[in-house]
Amino acid sequence: MSEALPLSDLRVLDVSSFIAAPAAAVVLADFGADVIKIEPPGDGDPHRGSYRNASYPQSDKNFPWQLDGRHKRSLALDLKNAEARPVLERLVQRADVMIVNFPPPARERLRLRWEDMEPIHPRLVYCSLTGYGESGPDRDRPGFDVSAYFGRSGILDAARYEGGPPGLSLPAQGDRATAITLVAAILLGLRQRDRTGKGCWVGTSLYANGVWSNGTSAAGALLGAQLLPRQGPDRPRNALTNLYRTKDDRWLQLLMVREDRLWEAFCTAIERPDLLEDPRFTNRAERRARPLELARELVAVFAARTYAEWERAFAGTGIPVGVIGRLADVVEDEQAEHAGIFAPTTNPEVPRTVNNPIRLGFAKPRTAGPPPAVGQHSEDILRELSYGDAEIANLRKAGALG
């Protein structure tokens, strides 16, 4: 595996806040890009304080900022201040990629649209993220992953059990999926620049990503197909693709989609050979006609042993069974280690974080140190832009620089 990182010559401006767009910049930085995070002087990106939110896992360590701020250099620049504009334009002239997730009206006010950036640097790949899209009646509507990705897309309604209320997603789940779409869009934009020599606009929306992730159901809805209400584990339509509680209060997911082939092996594994002779369950049609009766048999079976015992019982059978994982287990999962799901850092406050999901045969992500403080690299970045001491002092005096 080469030590060279594939994006080590890429310069990225992260002009975004909160999660999906900054997370995309993190993935680019993981693979070597020099990412300059432009954030307001003072408190900086509001996401720096997200770890205090009641919906987040409770900790006095700022683990979300380690996750979404790693590898970046922070420039505290007030984009609302006219004195900051020349600094931004110099940065744009040197950048390969610019990531923006301000709502369209804010981009217009701050002159941060692609139409504003292209004359400054025609080879720039400009990437924008919106809640609901770049045009249409809701283009200006604020969008978060729970409202645009999960809510508007139909995911939360489709996933609820019949008669129950929609559930709520956990923090930033849709944001992180959308971040990978942004990375793909940026890489496509860079490929287009390689081919044409010209920069371009690329982008996506939380809404589009939510519908894409819900694509199987949405594609059916386009044809007027009916999505049947989801039944709880006590009322499954198919007892062999259902959830069952084990003796140690774990939930086991049974997913026997090829049940005719696996039925005999299944009955053997659960030590219920009598089910093979039970006239109610002799073939697929009979089992599908009596899901509640079969489920009642299996509820008692699975409740009699622990998940670990069931895992051993099903090992080597080819029967698809999985545990409904708990995060406390995931962080110590041996398979997670092999899959590279977590990454060490050199930050003693947050010694491990979540790795991005991309795996390369020729390179691995670099190890992150502590994320930057607000404006930690402001002077260094301005000196790279050929600003002298007096100019930097004037910017501070004008309130443009933090």
C-alpha positions as CSV (number, residue, x, y, z in Angstrom):
1,M,0.0,0.0,0.0
2,S,1.5,3.3,-1.1
3,E,2.0,6.1,1.4
4,A,1.0,8.7,-1.1
5,L,-2.5,10.0,-0.7
6,P,-4.6,10.5,-3.9
7,L,-5.8,14.0,-3.0
8,S,-2.6,15.4,-1.6
9,D,-2.4,18.1,-4.3
10,L,-6.0,19.2,-3.8
11,R,-7.0,22.5,-2.2
12,V,-10.5,22.8,-0.8
13,L,-12.4,25.7,0.7
14,D,-15.0,24.4,3.2
15,V,-17.5,27.3,3.4
16,S,-20.2,25.4,5.1
17,S,-21.6,24.7,8.6
18,F,-23.1,21.8,10.5
19,I,-22.7,18.4,9.1
20,A,-23.3,17.0,5.6
21,A,-21.1,19.4,3.6
22,P,-18.3,19.7,6.3
23,A,-18.3,15.8,6.5
24,A,-17.7,15.7,2.8
25,A,-14.7,18.0,3.2
26,V,-13.5,15.6,6.0
27,V,-13.4,12.7,3.6
28,L,-11.4,14.7,1.1
29,A,-9.0,15.7,3.9
30,D,-8.7,12.1,5.0
31,F,-7.2,11.3,1.7
32,G,-4.8,14.2,1.6
33,A,-6.6,17.3,0.6
34,D,-5.6,20.6,2.2
35,V,-9.0,21.8,3.5
36,I,-9.4,25.4,4.7
37,K,-12.4,25.8,6.9
38,I,-13.9,29.3,6.7
39,E,-16.0,30.0,9.7
40,P,-17.2,33.1,11.5
41,P,-14.9,34.8,14.1
42,G,-15.9,34.2,17.7
43,D,-17.7,31.0,18.2
44,G,-17.1,29.7,14.7
45,D,-19.2,27.0,13.1
46,P,-22.3,26.3,15.3
47,H,-21.6,22.6,15.0
48,R,-18.7,23.1,17.4
49,G,-21.3,23.1,20.2
50,S,-23.4,20.2,18.9
51,Y,-22.0,17.8,21.5
52,R,-24.1,19.7,24.1
53,N,-27.4,18.8,22.3
54,A,-29.8,16.6,24.2
55,S,-30.3,14.4,21.2
56,Y,-26.5,13.5,21.1
57,P,-24.8,10.9,23.2
58,Q,-23.9,12.7,26.4
59,S,-20.2,13.5,26.9
60,D,-18.0,16.3,28.1
61,K,-15.7,15.5,25.1
62,N,-16.3,17.2,21.8
63,F,-16.5,14.1,19.7
64,P,-18.6,15.5,16.9
65,W,-16.1,18.2,16.2
66,Q,-13.3,15.7,16.1
67,L,-15.4,13.7,13.6
68,D,-16.3,16.7,11.4
69,G,-13.4,19.1,11.9
70,R,-10.4,16.8,11.6
71,H,-7.5,17.6,9.3
72,K,-8.9,21.1,8.5
73,R,-7.2,24.4,8.9
74,S,-9.5,27.1,10.4
75,L,-9.7,30.6,9.0
76,A,-11.9,32.9,11.0
77,L,-13.3,35.2,8.3
78,D,-16.5,37.3,8.5
79,L,-17.9,37.0,5.0
80,K,-20.5,39.7,5.8
81,N,-17.6,42.2,6.2
82,A,-16.6,43.9,3.0
83,E,-13.0,43.8,4.0
84,A,-13.1,40.0,3.9
85,R,-14.0,39.9,0.3
86,P,-10.5,40.3,-1.2
87,V,-9.3,37.5,1.1
88,L,-12.0,35.2,-0.1
89,E,-11.3,35.9,-3.7
90,R,-7.6,35.2,-3.3
91,L,-8.5,31.9,-1.6
92,V,-10.8,31.0,-4.5
93,Q,-8.2,31.8,-7.1
94,R,-5.9,29.2,-5.5
95,A,-8.6,26.6,-4.7
96,D,-9.6,23.5,-6.7
97,V,-12.9,22.9,-4.9
98,M,-15.3,25.1,-3.0
99,I,-18.0,23.6,-0.8
100,V,-21.0,25.7,0.2
101,N,-24.2,24.8,2.0
102,F,-25.7,28.3,2.7
103,P,-29.4,28.6,1.5
104,P,-29.7,30.2,-1.9
105,P,-30.7,33.7,-0.5
106,A,-27.7,33.8,1.7
107,R,-25.4,32.8,-1.1
108,E,-26.9,35.6,-3.2
109,R,-26.4,38.2,-0.5
110,L,-22.8,37.1,0.2
111,R,-22.1,36.7,-3.5
112,L,-21.1,33.1,-3.0
113,R,-23.0,31.5,-6.0
114,W,-21.3,29.6,-8.7
115,E,-22.1,32.6,-11.0
116,D,-20.1,34.8,-8.6
117,M,-17.1,32.4,-8.3
118,E,-16.7,31.3,-11.9
119,P,-15.3,34.7,-13.1
120,I,-12.8,34.7,-10.2
121,H,-11.5,31.2,-11.0
122,P,-12.9,29.5,-14.1
123,R,-11.3,26.2,-13.2
124,L,-13.0,25.9,-9.8
125,V,-15.2,22.9,-9.0
126,Y,-18.0,24.5,-7.0
127,C,-20.1,22.2,-4.9
128,S,-23.4,23.2,-3.3
129,L,-25.7,21.4,-0.9
130,T,-29.3,22.5,-0.3
131,G,-32.2,21.0,1.7
132,Y,-34.6,20.7,-1.1
133,G,-32.9,21.6,-4.4
134,E,-31.5,24.7,-6.2
135,S,-34.9,25.7,-7.7
136,G,-38.6,25.3,-7.0
137,P,-41.0,26.6,-4.4
138,D,-39.0,25.2,-1.5
139,R,-35.5,26.2,-2.7
140,D,-35.1,28.7,0.2
141,R,-36.6,26.5,2.9
142,P,-34.1,25.5,5.6
143,G,-33.5,21.8,5.4
144,F,-32.0,19.4,8.0
145,D,-31.6,15.6,7.6
146,V,-34.5,14.8,9.8
147,S,-36.9,17.1,7.9
148,A,-35.6,16.9,4.3
149,Y,-33.8,13.5,4.1
150,F,-35.9,11.4,6.4
151,G,-39.2,13.3,6.7
152,R,-40.0,14.7,3.2
153,S,-38.6,11.7,1.4
154,G,-41.2,9.3,3.0
155,I,-38.7,7.2,4.9
156,L,-40.1,7.9,8.4
157,D,-43.7,7.3,7.3
158,A,-42.9,4.1,5.3
159,A,-40.8,2.6,8.1
160,R,-43.4,3.1,10.9
161,Y,-45.5,0.2,12.2
162,E,-49.1,0.2,11.2
163,G,-51.1,2.4,13.5
164,G,-48.0,3.9,15.2
165,P,-46.5,7.3,14.8
166,P,-43.4,7.9,12.6
167,G,-40.1,7.4,14.4
168,L,-37.3,9.9,14.5
169,S,-33.8,9.4,13.1
170,L,-30.7,9.6,15.2
171,P,-28.4,12.7,14.8
172,A,-26.9,13.3,11.3
173,Q,-27.6,9.9,9.8
174,G,-28.9,11.4,6.6
175,D,-26.1,14.0,6.6
176,R,-23.4,11.4,6.6
177,A,-24.9,9.4,3.7
178,T,-25.3,12.7,1.8
179,A,-21.7,13.6,2.5
180,I,-20.6,10.6,0.4
181,T,-22.8,11.8,-2.5
182,L,-21.1,15.2,-2.3
183,V,-17.7,13.5,-2.4
184,A,-18.8,11.6,-5.5
185,A,-20.1,14.8,-7.1
186,I,-16.8,16.6,-6.4
187,L,-14.7,13.8,-7.9
188,L,-17.0,13.8,-11.0
189,G,-16.5,17.6,-11.2
190,L,-12.7,17.2,-11.0
191,R,-12.9,14.5,-13.8
192,Q,-14.8,17.0,-15.9
193,R,-12.2,19.7,-15.3
194,D,-9.5,17.2,-16.3
195,R,-11.3,16.6,-19.6
196,T,-12.3,20.1,-20.5
197,G,-9.9,22.4,-18.6
198,K,-12.9,24.2,-17.2
199,G,-14.5,24.3,-13.8
200,C,-18.1,23.5,-13.1
201,W,-21.0,23.4,-10.6
202,V,-21.9,20.1,-8.9
203,G,-24.3,19.5,-6.0
204,T,-27.1,17.6,-4.4
205,S,-29.8,18.0,-1.8
206,L,-30.8,16.2,1.4
207,Y,-34.2,15.6,-0.2
208,A,-32.8,13.9,-3.3
209,N,-30.6,11.7,-1.1
210,G,-33.4,10.7,1.1
211,V,-35.6,9.7,-1.9
212,W,-32.6,7.9,-3.4
213,S,-32.0,5.9,-0.2
214,N,-35.8,5.2,-0.2
215,G,-35.5,4.4,-4.0
216,T,-37.1,0.9,-4.1
217,S,-40.3,2.1,-2.5
218,A,-40.2,5.4,-4.4
219,A,-39.8,3.7,-7.7
220,G,-42.8,1.6,-7.0
221,A,-44.8,4.7,-6.0
222,L,-44.0,6.2,-9.4
223,L,-46.1,3.4,-10.9
224,G,-48.9,3.6,-8.4
225,A,-47.7,0.5,-6.5
226,Q,-49.1,0.1,-3.0
227,L,-46.7,0.0,-0.1
228,L,-48.2,-2.3,2.5
229,P,-48.2,-1.0,6.1
230,R,-45.3,-2.4,8.1
231,Q,-46.4,-4.9,10.8
232,G,-44.7,-5.3,14.2
233,P,-42.8,-8.4,15.1
234,D,-45.9,-9.8,16.8
235,R,-47.9,-9.6,13.5
236,P,-45.4,-10.5,10.7
237,R,-46.5,-11.2,7.1
238,N,-43.7,-13.7,6.9
239,A,-42.5,-15.4,10.1
240,L,-39.2,-16.2,8.5
241,T,-38.2,-12.6,7.8
242,N,-38.9,-11.2,11.3
243,L,-37.4,-10.0,14.5
244,Y,-37.2,-12.3,17.6
245,R,-36.2,-11.6,21.1
246,T,-33.5,-13.9,22.7
247,K,-33.1,-15.0,26.2
248,D,-30.6,-12.3,27.0
249,D,-32.9,-9.5,25.7
250,R,-31.3,-9.1,22.4
251,W,-33.2,-8.9,19.1
252,L,-32.3,-11.3,16.3
253,Q,-33.1,-10.6,12.7
254,L,-34.1,-13.7,10.7
255,L,-34.0,-13.1,6.9
256,M,-34.8,-16.5,5.2
257,V,-35.7,-15.2,1.8
258,R,-34.9,-18.6,0.3
259,E,-36.9,-20.5,2.7
260,D,-37.7,-23.6,0.6
261,R,-34.1,-24.4,0.3
262,L,-33.2,-23.6,3.9
263,W,-36.4,-24.8,5.8
264,E,-35.0,-28.2,6.7
265,A,-31.7,-26.8,7.8
266,F,-33.5,-24.2,9.8
267,C,-35.7,-26.7,11.7
268,T,-32.6,-28.8,12.4
269,A,-30.6,-25.7,13.7
270,I,-33.4,-24.7,16.1
271,E,-33.9,-28.3,17.2
272,R,-37.5,-28.4,16.0
273,P,-37.6,-31.3,13.5
274,D,-41.3,-31.7,14.4
275,L,-42.0,-28.6,12.3
276,L,-41.0,-30.5,9.2
277,E,-43.9,-32.8,9.7
278,D,-46.4,-30.2,10.9
279,P,-49.0,-30.0,8.1
280,R,-49.4,-26.2,8.8
281,F,-45.8,-25.5,7.6
282,T,-45.0,-28.2,5.0
283,N,-44.3,-25.8,2.2
284,R,-43.8,-22.2,1.5
285,A,-47.4,-21.5,0.6
286,E,-48.6,-23.1,3.9
287,R,-46.0,-21.1,5.9
288,R,-47.0,-17.9,4.2
289,A,-50.6,-18.6,4.8
290,R,-50.1,-19.0,8.6
291,P,-47.4,-16.4,9.6
292,L,-48.9,-15.7,13.0
293,E,-49.0,-19.4,13.9
294,L,-45.4,-20.0,12.8
295,A,-44.3,-16.8,14.6
296,R,-45.8,-18.0,17.8
297,E,-43.8,-21.2,17.6
298,L,-40.6,-19.3,16.8
299,V,-41.0,-16.7,19.6
300,A,-40.9,-19.4,22.2
301,V,-37.9,-21.1,20.4
302,F,-35.7,-18.0,20.2
303,A,-36.6,-16.9,23.7
304,A,-35.1,-20.1,25.1
305,R,-31.5,-19.3,24.3
306,T,-29.1,-16.3,24.2
307,Y,-28.0,-14.6,21.1
308,A,-24.5,-16.1,21.4
309,E,-26.0,-19.6,21.5
310,W,-28.1,-18.9,18.5
311,E,-25.1,-17.5,16.6
312,R,-23.3,-20.8,17.3
313,A,-26.4,-22.8,16.3
314,F,-26.6,-21.1,12.9
315,A,-22.9,-21.0,12.1
316,G,-22.2,-22.7,8.8
317,T,-25.8,-23.3,8.0
318,G,-26.1,-20.5,5.4
319,I,-29.2,-19.2,7.2
320,P,-29.2,-15.4,7.2
321,V,-29.4,-14.3,10.9
322,G,-28.0,-11.2,12.5
323,V,-28.2,-9.4,15.8
324,I,-29.7,-6.0,16.1
325,G,-26.5,-4.3,17.2
326,R,-26.1,-1.9,20.1
327,L,-23.6,0.9,19.7
328,A,-21.9,-0.2,22.9
329,D,-21.2,-3.5,21.3
330,V,-20.3,-2.0,17.9
331,V,-17.4,0.0,19.3
332,E,-15.7,-3.2,20.5
333,D,-16.8,-5.5,17.6
334,E,-13.8,-7.4,16.2
335,Q,-15.4,-7.3,12.8
336,A,-15.6,-3.5,13.0
337,E,-11.8,-3.5,13.6
338,H,-11.2,-5.7,10.5
339,A,-13.6,-3.5,8.4
340,G,-11.7,-0.3,9.4
341,I,-14.8,1.3,10.8
342,F,-13.0,3.2,13.5
343,A,-9.8,5.2,13.3
344,P,-7.3,6.2,15.9
345,T,-6.4,9.8,16.4
346,T,-3.5,11.6,18.2
347,N,-6.0,13.6,20.2
348,P,-5.9,12.4,23.8
349,E,-9.4,13.9,24.4
350,V,-10.9,11.8,21.6
351,P,-8.5,8.9,20.9
352,R,-10.8,7.1,18.5
353,T,-13.3,8.3,15.9
354,V,-15.4,7.0,13.1
355,N,-13.5,6.4,9.8
356,N,-15.0,7.4,6.5
357,P,-16.5,4.3,4.6
358,I,-14.3,4.4,1.5
359,R,-11.6,1.8,1.3
360,L,-8.7,2.0,-1.3
361,G,-6.2,-0.8,-2.2
362,F,-3.5,1.8,-2.7
363,A,-3.8,4.2,0.2
364,K,-5.4,4.6,3.6
365,P,-6.7,7.7,5.3
366,R,-4.2,9.7,7.3
367,T,-4.4,9.8,11.1
368,A,-6.1,12.9,12.5
369,G,-4.8,15.1,15.3
370,P,-7.0,17.4,17.3
371,P,-9.5,19.5,15.2
372,P,-8.6,23.2,14.9
373,A,-9.6,26.0,17.2
374,V,-11.6,28.8,15.7
375,G,-9.1,30.9,13.6
376,Q,-6.2,28.7,14.6
377,H,-4.6,29.0,11.2
378,S,-5.8,32.4,10.1
379,E,-2.4,34.1,10.1
380,D,-0.6,31.2,8.4
381,I,-3.2,31.1,5.6
382,L,-3.1,34.8,5.1
383,R,0.7,34.8,4.8
384,E,0.4,32.0,2.2
385,L,-1.8,34.6,0.3
386,S,1.1,37.1,0.6
387,Y,-0.6,39.3,3.3
388,G,1.9,41.2,5.5
389,D,1.7,42.0,9.1
390,A,0.2,45.4,8.6
391,E,-2.5,44.1,6.3
392,I,-3.4,41.3,8.8
393,A,-3.6,43.8,11.6
394,N,-5.9,46.0,9.5
395,L,-8.2,43.1,8.8
396,R,-8.4,42.4,12.5
397,K,-9.1,46.0,13.2
398,A,-11.9,46.1,10.7
399,G,-13.5,43.0,12.3
400,A,-13.1,40.9,9.1
401,L,-10.6,38.5,10.7
402,G,-10.8,36.5,13.9
